Amino acid sequence: MPIIQAIADNPEFRQIRRDLHAHPELGFQEERTSALVANYLQHWGYEVTRGVGGTGVVGTLRRGQGARRIGLRADMDALPMQELNTFAHRSQHAGRMHACGHDGHTATLLAAAWYLAQSGKFDGTLHCIFQPAEEGGQAGARAMIEDGLFERFDCDAVFGLHNAPGRAIGSFGVRAGPFMSSSNRFRIDVKGKGTHASQPDTGVDPLMCAGQILMGLQTIISRNRTPDDAAVLSVTQIHGGDAVNVIPDSAWLGGTVRAQSADTLDMIEQRMKDIVQGSATAYDCEAQLHFERSYPALVNDPEQTAFAVPVMQEVVGIEQVDDNAPRLTNSEDFAFMLQQRPGCYVLLGNGEGDHRLPGHGPGPCQVHNPSYDFNDALIPVGASYFVRLVERFLK
């Protein structure tokens, strides 16, 4: 089944996407975006509920007598970044930018919602879920769930997608089981005893202890898990001291941990505690690990993935679908929804950046980059996939 021509021929959704790009809103502040989404859905005949999990929107469309229910999800928030692009639809708000393609995800789900309202052939209930605050560990998906998302809008399965720069335009990547890593952050506080740098014997140096902890942490991934068990531990901050001739009272380290299994994450946290306490004892300091689990690993349901793969193949062709895509160490809060309901999350190729208009910034077209721009050619591809999912799931 090819891309749906009616969606490809409709220029409105490219215009919507560029309008959203020009007016980015940060997590839980998506007032203009959610109003735009709600107005379109209501105009097309959806039952619209606003304010789910803060600024989330759910549009519900029922057809026939079927008992089955499906959820399609798109994220709406932007990033706190300054855009370097200068083309006409660049961000109109300093320090805010759609640098991850959520403007495109929103436009894609709107395109699917439009077509399904006009021409969709299905028997059952469709919930279009427009989620706030995916970025920055804000966990908008969890906020919607805690606000009763699946009690108020129950789904037998949920589906989502994300654009993927570097993957061929319009191609799909997916895998069953663990697909993306959990996201976790940590801070390690080290307390010593400050003194003049010329008399180190009169104090307790927290920087020496922090340095030992830093080196010790690097052994956890390399020495405590099998190489095929994907995990990352990165120390990204180390702070201590204000003067070149003073040994400070304290120092701290911070960073992130990514893992694809709960057992591995438990092991990493325990080993971090052991290294922190052992180093503190060895260097006569006090030290404490603060470990925060932000997003769980994203695990695609095998049955729903097996259902979704042929739909992708129908839309773009078998050769354009990789159903054994590599596991990723980045994270995605759609994982919270997949903990509640079976479903499948896929990647949709955004290309190498050749689609960008004159006036784009000097950087690569990668997500979270100030020169990024979503590829509008993906809207009919992603929307056609969503439409066919609904029509197959609610036959």
LUMSE-811048 format. One line per 10 residues: number of its first residue (from 1); their letters; for each residue x, y, z of C-alpha. Coordinates in pm, 1 decimal. Layout:
N
NUM> A> X/Y/Z ~ ...
// end
This chain:
395
1> MPIIQAIADN> 0.0/0.0/0.0 ~ 171.2/324.2/-108.2 ~ 180.3/655.2/72.4 ~ -167.9/804.9/87.3 ~ -182.3/1057.8/-195.4 ~ -449.5/1274.2/-33.7 ~ -210.6/1347.5/254.2 ~ 88.0/1402.4/25.6 ~ -113.9/1646.6/-186.9 ~ -235.0/1853.4/109.3
11> PEFRQIRRDL> 7.9/2144.3/176.6 ~ -165.5/2244.7/500.6 ~ 35.0/2011.3/720.9 ~ 369.7/2142.5/599.0 ~ 239.2/2489.8/681.5 ~ 129.4/2371.9/1026.2 ~ 470.3/2216.9/1089.3 ~ 654.6/2535.0/994.5 ~ 419.2/2745.1/1202.2 ~ 491.9/2523.7/1502.5
21> HAHPELGFQE> 864.2/2549.0/1432.0 ~ 842.1/2927.6/1432.8 ~ 655.6/2928.1/1765.8 ~ 828.1/2669.7/1989.4 ~ 711.5/2615.0/2346.1 ~ 894.4/2438.6/2627.4 ~ 763.1/2145.5/2829.0 ~ 435.7/2204.0/3015.0 ~ 414.9/2548.3/2849.6 ~ 265.8/2430.9/2517.3
31> ERTSALVANY> -41.1/2654.1/2543.0 ~ -42.5/2782.5/2182.7 ~ 49.7/2440.4/2044.2 ~ -216.3/2251.5/2238.2 ~ -479.0/2510.4/2141.8 ~ -386.2/2472.1/1774.8 ~ -405.7/2093.2/1801.0 ~ -737.7/2101.2/1987.3 ~ -895.3/2342.0/1740.0 ~ -803.9/2128.7/1439.5
41> LQHWGYEVTR> -925.2/1807.8/1603.7 ~ -1253.2/1964.8/1708.8 ~ -1307.6/2103.8/1359.0 ~ -1262.3/1754.3/1215.5 ~ -1521.6/1604.0/1450.9 ~ -1308.0/1459.9/1729.8 ~ -1414.0/1459.7/2092.8 ~ -1136.3/1673.8/2240.8 ~ -1003.2/1672.5/2595.7 ~ -747.6/1937.7/2693.0
51> GVGGTGVVGT> -529.3/1971.5/3000.4 ~ -437.9/1603.5/3032.3 ~ -115.8/1587.6/3230.7 ~ -80.3/1964.3/3214.1 ~ -96.0/2078.5/2852.5 ~ -166.7/1744.1/2687.6 ~ -449.3/1695.2/2438.8 ~ -640.9/1378.6/2349.7 ~ -867.9/1359.2/2046.8 ~ -1110.8/1065.5/2034.1
61> LRRGQGARRI> -1291.4/936.6/1725.2 ~ -1531.7/643.4/1735.1 ~ -1666.2/447.5/1439.8 ~ -1904.1/153.8/1428.8 ~ -1957.0/-87.7/1715.9 ~ -1606.1/-229.6/1749.3 ~ -1469.9/-272.1/2102.2 ~ -1103.2/-238.8/2008.9 ~ -914.3/81.4/2094.9 ~ -584.1/216.5/1963.3
71> GLRADMDALP> -367.9/508.9/2074.6 ~ -134.7/714.5/1853.9 ~ 106.4/948.8/2029.3 ~ 302.8/1260.6/1927.1 ~ 514.6/1488.7/2147.4 ~ 477.0/1867.8/2125.8 ~ 753.6/2039.7/2325.8 ~ 1064.4/2226.6/2211.9 ~ 1412.4/2268.5/2362.0 ~ 1576.1/2560.1/2548.0
81> MQELNTFAHR> 1822.3/2629.1/2264.5 ~ 1907.0/2925.9/2044.6 ~ 1837.7/2845.8/1678.5 ~ 2112.3/2923.4/1424.3 ~ 1892.7/2885.6/1116.5 ~ 1780.4/3204.0/942.1 ~ 1517.1/3072.2/700.7 ~ 1163.3/3211.2/713.9 ~ 1019.3/2957.7/959.9 ~ 1303.6/2987.0/1213.5
91> SQHAGRMHAC> 1210.6/3026.4/1579.3 ~ 1060.3/3362.5/1664.6 ~ 1148.9/3319.7/2032.6 ~ 1503.5/3365.1/2158.4 ~ 1637.3/3066.9/2348.2 ~ 1366.9/2825.0/2230.5 ~ 1381.6/2593.0/1932.6 ~ 1221.0/2281.7/1786.2 ~ 1554.8/2101.0/1764.5 ~ 1422.3/1746.1/1793.1
101> GHDGHTATLL> 1138.2/1739.9/1541.0 ~ 840.9/1743.1/1774.2 ~ 688.4/2005.9/1545.9 ~ 702.1/1742.8/1271.8 ~ 566.4/1467.2/1494.8 ~ 268.6/1686.0/1587.8 ~ 200.6/1778.5/1224.3 ~ 228.8/1411.7/1121.7 ~ -28.5/1292.6/1374.2 ~ -257.2/1581.2/1279.4
111> AAAWYLAQSG> -232.1/1475.4/914.1 ~ -328.4/1119.7/1007.7 ~ -614.1/1246.3/1226.6 ~ -745.6/1459.7/937.9 ~ -743.6/1172.1/691.6 ~ -899.6/925.0/935.8 ~ -1180.1/1171.4/1011.1 ~ -1247.7/1226.4/639.6 ~ -1183.4/887.8/482.7 ~ -1068.2/637.5/745.3
121> KFDGTLHCIF> -1220.7/292.5/730.6 ~ -1220.9/140.4/1077.9 ~ -1450.3/-5.3/1342.1 ~ -1359.9/91.2/1697.2 ~ -1205.6/378.6/1892.5 ~ -906.9/595.4/1802.4 ~ -727.5/810.9/2060.0 ~ -482.3/1068.5/1922.8 ~ -250.9/1154.9/2214.6 ~ -58.7/1482.1/2194.1
131> QPAEEGGQAG> 189.3/1477.8/2479.1 ~ 369.7/1765.4/2651.1 ~ 718.2/1775.0/2802.1 ~ 905.8/1480.3/2655.0 ~ 1240.0/1661.0/2675.3 ~ 1473.8/1721.4/2964.7 ~ 1354.7/1449.3/3198.1 ~ 1022.1/1624.7/3255.0 ~ 832.3/1302.4/3178.7 ~ 518.0/1439.6/3020.3
141> ARAMIEDGLF> 410.9/1083.5/2937.5 ~ 420.6/994.9/3304.6 ~ 225.9/1311.7/3388.3 ~ -48.6/1212.0/3144.5 ~ -58.8/858.8/3285.4 ~ -80.0/989.9/3642.6 ~ -365.6/1212.5/3525.5 ~ -558.1/900.1/3427.1 ~ -467.8/877.1/3056.8 ~ -538.9/507.5/3017.1
151> ERFDCDAVFG> -832.3/501.5/3258.5 ~ -1001.3/788.1/3072.7 ~ -886.1/688.4/2721.6 ~ -816.0/318.5/2739.2 ~ -606.6/163.7/2462.2 ~ -545.2/-196.6/2368.8 ~ -215.4/-83.0/2214.7 ~ -22.4/242.0/2166.2 ~ 210.7/346.8/1886.0 ~ 455.8/630.3/1831.9
161> LHNAPGRAIG> 742.3/737.2/1607.8 ~ 1046.7/963.5/1605.5 ~ 1237.3/1109.8/1314.5 ~ 1593.5/981.1/1275.2 ~ 1857.1/1203.4/1109.6 ~ 2118.6/999.1/927.2 ~ 1869.7/728.7/830.9 ~ 1752.6/727.4/466.6 ~ 1454.4/956.2/409.5 ~ 1127.1/772.7/466.5
171> SFGVRAGPFM> 1284.1/445.2/580.6 ~ 1180.0/278.3/906.0 ~ 1387.9/123.8/1182.3 ~ 1250.0/-83.7/1468.6 ~ 1319.7/-386.2/1682.6 ~ 1114.6/-595.2/1922.1 ~ 1208.6/-596.1/2289.4 ~ 1453.1/-343.9/2439.6 ~ 1511.8/-68.2/2184.2 ~ 1618.2/243.6/2377.3
181> SSSNRFRIDV> 1795.7/283.3/2709.0 ~ 1675.8/413.3/3041.0 ~ 1788.1/764.6/3130.6 ~ 1925.4/830.0/3477.4 ~ 2123.9/1110.4/3635.6 ~ 2353.1/1125.6/3934.6 ~ 2540.3/1366.0/4158.7 ~ 2817.0/1271.1/4399.8 ~ 2893.4/1514.1/4681.5 ~ 3236.4/1489.9/4844.6
191> KGKGTHASQP> 3317.5/1672.0/5169.7 ~ 3668.8/1721.2/5298.5 ~ 3841.3/1994.1/5501.4 ~ 3961.7/2306.9/5332.1 ~ 4304.0/2454.2/5388.5 ~ 4571.7/2666.7/5227.0 ~ 4726.1/2496.2/4924.3 ~ 5074.9/2542.8/5069.4 ~ 4979.3/2332.1/5372.8 ~ 4785.3/2032.7/5232.3
201> DTGVDPLMCA> 4874.4/1822.0/5537.6 ~ 4647.9/2038.1/5754.6 ~ 4335.6/1962.4/5551.5 ~ 4148.8/1680.0/5379.0 ~ 4148.7/1718.0/5001.2 ~ 3806.0/1641.9/4844.8 ~ 3947.2/1685.6/4494.2 ~ 4177.9/1385.6/4535.2 ~ 3881.0/1179.8/4650.2 ~ 3664.0/1306.9/4364.0
211> GQILMGLQTI> 3939.4/1218.9/4116.5 ~ 3961.9/865.2/4253.2 ~ 3584.6/828.1/4230.2 ~ 3594.5/954.0/3869.9 ~ 3851.9/692.7/3771.8 ~ 3676.3/417.3/3963.7 ~ 3342.8/482.4/3793.9 ~ 3503.4/416.1/3455.9 ~ 3561.0/52.5/3551.7 ~ 3193.7/-28.8/3608.7
221> ISRNRTPDDA> 3093.1/-57.4/3241.9 ~ 3420.0/-216.7/3129.4 ~ 3454.3/-470.9/3410.5 ~ 3109.9/-552.1/3548.6 ~ 2885.8/-642.1/3255.0 ~ 2903.4/-839.8/2933.1 ~ 2989.1/-640.9/2617.8 ~ 2652.7/-720.4/2453.7 ~ 2462.6/-567.9/2747.6 ~ 2429.4/-208.4/2632.9
231> AVLSVTQIHG> 2506.2/48.9/2902.8 ~ 2677.8/386.3/2934.0 ~ 2810.9/577.0/3235.0 ~ 2936.6/928.1/3160.1 ~ 3068.9/1179.0/3412.4 ~ 2986.0/1513.3/3255.0 ~ 3058.2/1757.1/3539.4 ~ 3318.3/1797.1/3813.4 ~ 3326.0/2105.6/4031.1 ~ 3533.4/2217.3/4327.7
241> GDAVNVIPDS> 3731.4/2514.4/4442.9 ~ 3736.2/2886.3/4366.5 ~ 4098.2/2992.0/4419.2 ~ 4430.8/2854.6/4294.0 ~ 4586.1/2865.0/4642.2 ~ 4302.9/2707.1/4841.7 ~ 4210.8/2341.9/4881.1 ~ 3829.9/2354.9/4900.6 ~ 3600.8/2206.5/5160.8 ~ 3396.2/2016.6/4903.7
251> AWLGGTVRAQ> 3360.5/1902.9/4544.9 ~ 3097.2/1726.9/4337.7 ~ 3064.8/1517.1/4024.2 ~ 2760.9/1468.3/3803.5 ~ 2660.0/1274.4/3496.7 ~ 2427.4/1023.6/3334.8 ~ 2374.4/648.1/3321.8 ~ 2198.7/463.0/3038.3 ~ 2100.8/95.3/3050.0 ~ 1856.0/-135.6/2875.6
261> SADTLDMIEQ> 1775.8/-374.5/3159.0 ~ 1667.7/-313.8/3516.3 ~ 1919.5/-569.4/3647.2 ~ 2207.1/-389.0/3479.5 ~ 2088.6/-54.4/3612.0 ~ 2062.3/-197.4/3964.7 ~ 2416.6/-331.7/3934.2 ~ 2553.9/2.1/3812.1 ~ 2391.6/196.3/4096.3 ~ 2520.4/-49.3/4358.3
271> RMKDIVQGSA> 2874.3/-44.4/4218.5 ~ 2865.1/336.2/4215.2 ~ 2769.6/333.2/4585.2 ~ 3052.8/91.6/4661.7 ~ 3312.2/301.3/4477.4 ~ 3193.1/627.7/4631.2 ~ 3199.7/492.6/4987.4 ~ 3524.9/304.3/4938.4 ~ 3699.4/610.1/4796.7 ~ 3565.6/829.7/5075.1
281> TAYDCEAQLH> 3704.8/590.9/5335.8 ~ 4040.9/569.6/5161.7 ~ 4078.8/947.7/5139.3 ~ 3927.6/1030.5/5481.0 ~ 3635.0/1220.5/5326.3 ~ 3259.4/1202.4/5344.7 ~ 3079.0/1125.5/5017.4 ~ 2721.8/1059.9/4911.4 ~ 2569.0/938.2/4583.5 ~ 2237.5/1088.1/4471.3
291> FERSYPALVN> 2095.8/867.1/4193.9 ~ 1778.1/966.6/4006.9 ~ 1599.9/729.4/3768.9 ~ 1436.5/949.0/3504.3 ~ 1306.3/742.4/3209.1 ~ 1283.4/362.7/3195.5 ~ 1416.4/159.9/2905.3 ~ 1187.8/158.3/2602.0 ~ 1075.1/-197.4/2533.9 ~ 866.2/-272.3/2225.1
301> DPEQTAFAVP> 603.6/-540.9/2266.4 ~ 696.2/-833.0/2036.2 ~ 336.6/-898.2/1925.3 ~ 262.8/-534.4/1841.3 ~ 599.7/-495.4/1669.1 ~ 521.0/-800.2/1455.5 ~ 189.4/-634.5/1370.8 ~ 347.5/-296.4/1286.3 ~ 634.3/-417.6/1064.4 ~ 412.3/-535.8/774.5
311> VMQEVVGIEQ> 224.3/-205.3/791.3 ~ 551.8/-15.7/746.8 ~ 644.5/-247.2/461.4 ~ 312.1/-181.2/290.5 ~ 368.4/194.7/310.3 ~ 733.7/221.4/198.1 ~ 835.4/-123.3/72.8 ~ 1011.0/-418.4/235.4 ~ 1359.5/-293.1/150.9 ~ 1293.2/32.8/337.4
321> VDDNAPRLTN> 1214.3/-133.5/671.0 ~ 1483.9/-257.0/908.0 ~ 1312.4/-466.5/1173.6 ~ 1642.5/-548.8/1347.0 ~ 1766.5/-195.4/1399.6 ~ 2051.4/-149.2/1650.1 ~ 1964.9/-84.4/2011.7 ~ 2009.2/280.0/2107.1 ~ 2160.1/440.6/2416.1 ~ 1937.2/748.1/2394.2
331> SEDFAFMLQQ> 1607.7/751.8/2582.8 ~ 1242.7/838.1/2521.4 ~ 958.7/883.1/2768.5 ~ 714.1/692.4/2546.8 ~ 868.2/410.2/2752.4 ~ 626.1/501.1/3032.7 ~ 331.2/435.5/2800.4 ~ 479.3/103.5/2690.6 ~ 499.9/2.0/3057.2 ~ 123.5/52.9/3080.3
341> RPGCYVLLGN> 6.1/-81.2/2743.5 ~ 162.1/-299.5/2472.6 ~ 279.7/-111.9/2167.3 ~ 559.5/-25.1/1930.8 ~ 786.4/276.1/1880.5 ~ 964.8/323.2/1547.8 ~ 1225.2/547.6/1387.2 ~ 1149.7/726.6/1059.9 ~ 1449.2/838.0/853.4 ~ 1498.0/1216.1/830.2
351> GEGDHRLPGH> 1789.6/1208.0/583.0 ~ 2126.5/1379.6/600.7 ~ 2003.1/1738.8/596.6 ~ 1980.7/1797.0/221.1 ~ 1617.6/1903.9/267.3 ~ 1713.4/2215.0/464.2 ~ 1635.6/2547.3/301.8 ~ 1896.4/2815.7/228.6 ~ 1971.5/2996.9/549.3 ~ 2021.0/2690.0/765.9
361> GPGPCQVHNP> 2292.8/2702.8/1029.6 ~ 2644.9/2564.7/989.3 ~ 2595.1/2255.3/1204.0 ~ 2477.5/1906.6/1103.3 ~ 2108.2/1827.7/1082.2 ~ 2116.0/1620.3/1399.7 ~ 1861.0/1638.3/1678.2 ~ 1944.2/1876.0/1963.4 ~ 2158.7/2077.7/1723.1 ~ 2096.0/2451.2/1661.7
371> SYDFNDALIP> 2100.1/2388.8/1283.5 ~ 1839.1/2110.8/1288.1 ~ 1517.3/2120.4/1085.7 ~ 1252.7/1851.6/1040.5 ~ 1210.2/1710.8/689.2 ~ 856.0/1791.5/572.9 ~ 871.6/1502.4/325.0 ~ 824.2/1269.8/623.2 ~ 477.1/1398.4/709.5 ~ 286.0/1193.4/446.6
381> VGASYFVRLV> 504.2/887.7/518.0 ~ 450.6/892.2/893.6 ~ 83.8/987.6/858.1 ~ 21.4/704.1/610.0 ~ 181.1/461.3/856.4 ~ -43.7/585.7/1136.3 ~ -354.5/564.5/916.4 ~ -282.9/209.1/806.3 ~ -209.0/105.4/1164.2 ~ -553.2/223.6/1268.9
391> ERFLK> -730.4/64.0/972.3 ~ -554.4/-270.5/1028.4 ~ -587.7/-269.3/1409.1 ~ -954.9/-167.5/1398.4 ~ -1061.4/-377.7/1100.0
// end
